[in-house]
Amino acid sequence: MTDLAGGDTALAAVVLVAVGLGSVAVVPTVVGLLVGGIEIDAGRIIEGLALAVVGPMVLAVLTRARFPDRVGRYDDYYPSVSALMVVLVIGIVTAANASLLRSSGSLLLVVAVGAAALNAVGYAAGWLAGSAFSRAERIAALFSVGTRDFAVAAGLVVAAGFPAAASLPAVTFGVVEMASSAALARLLSR
């Protein structure tokens, strides 16, 4: 989304990796302290993220470095493929929560409102944090802070052994994040 909005994609990628690593180190400890008595296996989170995020990213970078012309021909398609994969992950988790969603529509509404509020606060914080920088860097800050990686949250749910219903906020946030970031990218690219 940073690229589509005309932002500094390299900066956004560095921030994504740094924040992802920081999240894996900090989030399990904080959740364990806040919830109390829950031991979270950070190794399982790291393993899942390495398989789902880091591995494909390293493979993509190496492939682009080795075959820049061949890979570059398809640059227009990569954002669509990425969005499709996120939709697939969201669909899988939503299917696991289908009975909960059918039985409690008001719960989904509350979670969606919370996700939208969290997303808006993130965008505002990113935009303000980038105010001293160039437009491209400010856009990178906006998306880096505003679009938090819901995969870390979903990984935390699995690693803690929580029921599938506990992943509902992460998935709802993912849907809100995808829609809002696409709208912002379109607005900022004008």
Sequence and secondary structure as in RCSB ss.txt:
>XXXX:A:sequence
MTDLAGGDTALAAVVLVAVGLGSVAVVPTVVGLLVGGIEIDAGRIIEGLALAVVGPMVLAVLTRARFPDRVGRYD
DYYPSVSALMVVLVIGIVTAANASLLRSSGSLLLVVAVGAAALNAVGYAAGWLAGSAFSRAERIAALFSVGTRDF
AVAAGLVVAAGFPAAASLPAVTFGVVEMASSAALARLLSR
>XXXX:A:secstr
 TTTTT  HHHHHHHHHHHHHHHHHHHHHHHHHHH S    HHHHHHHHIIIIIHHHHHHHHHHHHSHHHHHTTT
TTHHHHHHHHHHHHHHHHHHHTHHHHHH HHHHHHHHHHHHHHHHHHHHHHHHHTTTS HHHHHHHHHHHHS  H
HHHHHHHHHHT  GGGGHHHHHHHHHHHHHHHHHHHHHT 
